[in-house]
Amino acid sequence: MARTKNHSATNPTPGFAIEIKDDTELGLAILVAEFAENAYQPIGVVVSINEVREIAESDMRGRMRDLEAGKTPACPEAYVVWAQGLDGDYRVARRIMP
């Protein structure tokens, strides 16, 4: 049986076999908060960009509550989703600004 390429109407996200949409299942993806000077903090494992938005918003609300309580939480410059790409390496699937 001959193999044929599955052509979709949309372009794949660079480094991935498909276009990463908000509801695309990402497999084992990691959400990371990025800070100034190359600092970062892993936030958690996520399955879709929709879930990323929910978790990032919740994380930022928690940081704002800490700020209002007089603490000095770090403020992320971006929330970044790392997912396994075509070659099996982890690459940025999406970057979301807080």
BAFI-3210 file (N, C-alpha, C; in Angstrom, 3 decimals, decimal comma, padded with zeros to 6 digits):
// residues 98
n [1|2|3|4|5|6|7|8|9|10|11|12|13|14|15|16|17|18|19|20|21|22|23|24|25|26|27|28|29|30|31|32|33|34|35|36|37|38|39|40|41|42|43|44|45|46|47|48|49|50|51|52|53|54|55|56|57|58|59|60|61|62|63|64|65|66|67|68|69|70|71|72|73|74|75|76|77|78|79|80|81|82|83|84|85|86|87|88|89|90|91|92|93|94|95|96|97|98]
n.u [000,844|000,655|002,026|000,541|000,757|-000,883|-002,546|-003,370|-005,725|-004,658|-001,600|001,072|002,153|005,317|007,875|006,204|003,956|001,369|-001,046|-001,038|-003,748|-006,179|-007,604|-006,166|-004,837|-002,012|-000,373|002,255|002,825|004,448|003,957|005,517|006,597|008,145|010,702|012,494|015,965|016,535|015,374|013,188|010,131|008,719|005,310|003,283|001,966|000,272|-002,557|-003,730|-003,961|-006,111|-006,355|-003,930|-004,320|-006,260|-004,828|-002,617|-003,911|-004,986|-002,627|-001,498|-003,460|-003,102|-000,513|-001,048|-002,744|-000,902|000,766|-000,972|-001,209|001,104|003,371|006,191|005,889|007,304|006,863|005,781|007,158|006,198|004,110|004,997|004,522|005,809|006,174|006,349|008,027|008,355|010,812|011,016|012,106|011,695|009,922|008,962|005,560|003,604|003,435|002,339|001,272|001,168]
n.v [-001,165|002,159|005,041|008,120|011,644|013,530|016,237|019,332|022,067|024,172|025,744|024,012|024,544|025,972|023,558|021,586|018,898|019,573|022,285|024,181|024,670|026,317|024,240|021,974|018,834|018,545|016,540|015,600|018,441|021,391|024,092|027,120|029,855|032,748|034,985|038,124|038,361|035,712|033,946|031,400|029,616|026,528|025,851|023,916|020,809|020,701|020,239|021,524|024,640|026,136|025,238|026,180|028,952|029,214|028,263|030,005|032,467|032,001|031,615|034,188|035,695|034,729|035,694|038,427|038,633|038,010|040,231|042,304|041,614|042,484|041,068|040,220|039,103|037,554|038,851|037,434|037,767|036,445|033,606|030,431|027,731|024,586|021,945|018,631|018,377|017,743|016,315|015,082|016,603|019,156|022,111|025,561|025,953|027,850|031,247|033,246|036,352|037,847]
n.w [000,000|-000,870|000,646|001,446|001,681|004,157|003,426|004,761|004,994|006,292|007,363|008,969|012,368|012,799|013,146|014,040|013,188|012,635|012,617|015,510|017,322|019,491|020,754|020,205|021,042|022,932|023,838|025,965|027,257|028,493|030,671|031,172|033,130|032,092|033,028|033,488|032,502|031,679|033,521|034,755|035,580|036,063|035,557|035,139|033,758|030,679|028,446|026,298|024,455|025,307|027,958|028,880|028,855|030,900|033,168|033,194|033,614|036,160|037,623|037,383|038,698|041,291|041,797|041,767|043,994|045,985|045,710|046,466|049,106|050,154|049,583|047,446|044,633|041,702|038,430|035,538|032,238|030,101|029,360|028,451|026,260|025,988|023,788|022,400|019,384|015,812|015,544|017,950|019,906|022,437|021,840|021,440|021,478|021,798|022,815|025,379|026,439|029,666]
ca.u [000,000|001,451|001,738|000,269|000,812|-002,168|-002,444|-004,474|-005,983|-003,907|-000,173|001,447|002,950|006,722|008,436|005,177|003,329|000,042|-001,239|-001,422|-004,907|-006,509|-008,107|-005,318|-004,247|-000,571|000,403|002,920|003,313|004,837|003,749|006,609|006,559|009,460|010,957|013,653|017,302|016,514|014,850|011,913|009,520|007,715|003,993|002,601|001,732|-000,983|-002,946|-004,184|-003,760|-007,232|-005,988|-002,819|-004,883|-006,894|-003,802|-001,837|-004,739|-005,046|-001,303|-001,331|-004,342|-002,420|000,601|-001,623|-003,189|000,313|001,213|-001,894|-000,969|002,383|004,494|006,841|005,976|007,875|005,849|006,281|007,088|005,409|003,870|005,453|004,152|006,779|005,573|007,235|007,920|008,534|012,021|010,990|012,631|010,685|010,047|007,884|004,319|002,858|003,894|001,182|001,638|000,267]
ca.v [000,000|003,375|006,067|009,450|012,704|014,115|017,685|020,049|023,377|025,163|025,480|023,535|025,420|025,619|022,557|020,614|018,276|020,157|023,624|024,151|025,533|026,425|022,992|020,862|018,086|018,728|015,434|016,039|019,804|022,020|025,531|027,740|031,306|033,327|036,255|038,849|037,782|034,269|033,146|030,763|028,783|025,603|026,026|022,631|020,076|021,140|019,424|022,351|026,080|026,596|024,981|027,093|030,268|029,122|028,119|031,245|033,485|031,651|031,893|035,640|036,166|034,395|036,634|039,729|038,548|038,112|041,625|043,084|041,244|043,042|040,221|040,681|038,007|037,858|039,006|036,857|038,531|035,624|032,196|029,730|026,328|023,734|020,668|017,791|018,686|016,692|015,520|014,531|017,577|020,103|023,430|026,472|025,796|029,098|032,218|034,041|037,469|037,900]
ca.w [000,000|-000,969|001,650|000,900|002,683|004,503|003,273|005,388|004,409|007,045|007,490|010,295|013,212|012,555|014,039|014,380|012,018|012,429|013,160|016,926|017,579|020,912|021,310|019,776|022,146|022,812|024,412|027,195|027,079|029,754|030,750|031,912|033,254|031,806|033,690|032,964|032,702|031,395|034,632|034,428|036,609|035,538|036,164|035,151|032,516|030,060|027,298|025,180|024,624|026,141|029,352|029,172|029,187|032,220|034,204|033,229|034,268|037,574|038,188|037,480|039,786|042,545|041,959|042,103|045,386|046,800|045,635|047,293|050,500|050,574|049,172|046,219|043,660|040,395|037,392|034,292|030,998|029,186|029,660|027,252|026,184|025,311|023,402|021,596|017,967|014,810|015,776|019,301|020,854|022,911|021,246|021,819|020,715|021,910|023,823|025,777|027,302|030,838]
c.u [000,896|001,035|001,500|000,350|-000,582|-002,016|-003,650|-004,612|-005,192|-002,441|000,147|002,224|004,410|007,270|007,468|004,527|001,987|000,026|-001,705|-002,537|-005,218|-006,954|-007,314|-004,742|-002,740|000,251|000,991|003,563|003,533|004,587|004,815|006,374|007,984|009,544|012,153|014,935|017,315|016,089|013,509|011,426|008,518|006,402|003,249|002,501|000,357|-001,294|-003,412|-003,904|-004,905|-006,910|-004,852|-003,356|-005,511|-005,846|-002,971|-002,620|-004,823|-003,719|-001,100|-002,233|-003,702|-001,267|000,081|-002,151|-001,997|000,819|000,343|-001,696|000,395|003,596|005,084|006,999|006,641|006,744|006,400|006,164|006,242|005,178|004,160|005,090|005,212|006,111|006,558|006,974|008,164|009,711|012,082|011,552|011,513|010,978|008,842|006,694|003,516|003,481|002,708|001,647|000,652|-000,698]
c.v [001,237|004,360|007,392|010,450|013,248|015,630|018,343|021,418|024,468|024,763|024,958|024,606|025,020|024,663|021,457|020,078|018,913|021,597|023,484|025,177|025,508|025,106|021,764|020,158|018,049|017,538|015,877|017,398|020,441|023,522|026,109|029,246|031,807|034,707|036,938|038,065|036,264|033,394|032,554|029,929|027,851|025,795|024,696|022,007|020,469|020,266|020,242|023,820|026,665|026,401|025,901|028,450|030,268|029,088|029,389|032,363|033,233|031,954|033,396|036,221|035,894|035,339|038,016|039,751|038,676|039,550|042,512|042,804|041,733|042,182|040,775|039,529|038,469|037,934|038,457|037,825|037,778|034,252|031,447|028,257|025,597|022,393|019,921|018,018|017,477|015,763|014,911|015,473|018,523|021,472|024,271|026,287|027,084|029,941|033,125|035,137|037,553|039,071]
c.w [000,000|000,107|000,954|002,024|002,907|004,438|003,920|004,737|005,122|007,122|008,883|011,060|013,001|013,618|014,435|013,101|011,668|012,912|014,606|017,119|019,066|021,529|020,858|020,998|021,946|023,287|025,739|026,965|028,451|029,653|031,668|031,965|033,024|032,430|033,025|033,269|032,599|032,563|034,208|035,598|035,943|036,290|036,227|033,775|031,994|028,843|026,098|025,484|025,454|027,620|029,782|029,600|030,581|033,328|034,324|033,920|035,763|038,267|038,373|038,563|041,146|042,828|042,343|043,535|046,330|046,840|046,527|048,775|050,997|050,238|047,872|045,223|042,361|039,376|036,079|033,116|029,970|029,799|028,361|027,351|025,371|025,036|022,498|020,108|017,082|015,097|017,169|020,348|021,288|022,328|021,640|020,888|020,724|023,011|024,106|026,732|028,463|030,765]
res [m|a|r|t|k|n|h|s|a|t|n|p|t|p|g|f|a|i|e|i|k|d|d|t|e|l|g|l|a|i|l|v|a|e|f|a|e|n|a|y|q|p|i|g|v|v|v|s|i|n|e|v|r|e|i|a|e|s|d|m|r|g|r|m|r|d|l|e|a|g|k|t|p|a|c|p|e|a|y|v|v|w|a|q|g|l|d|g|d|y|r|v|a|r|r|i|m|p]
***
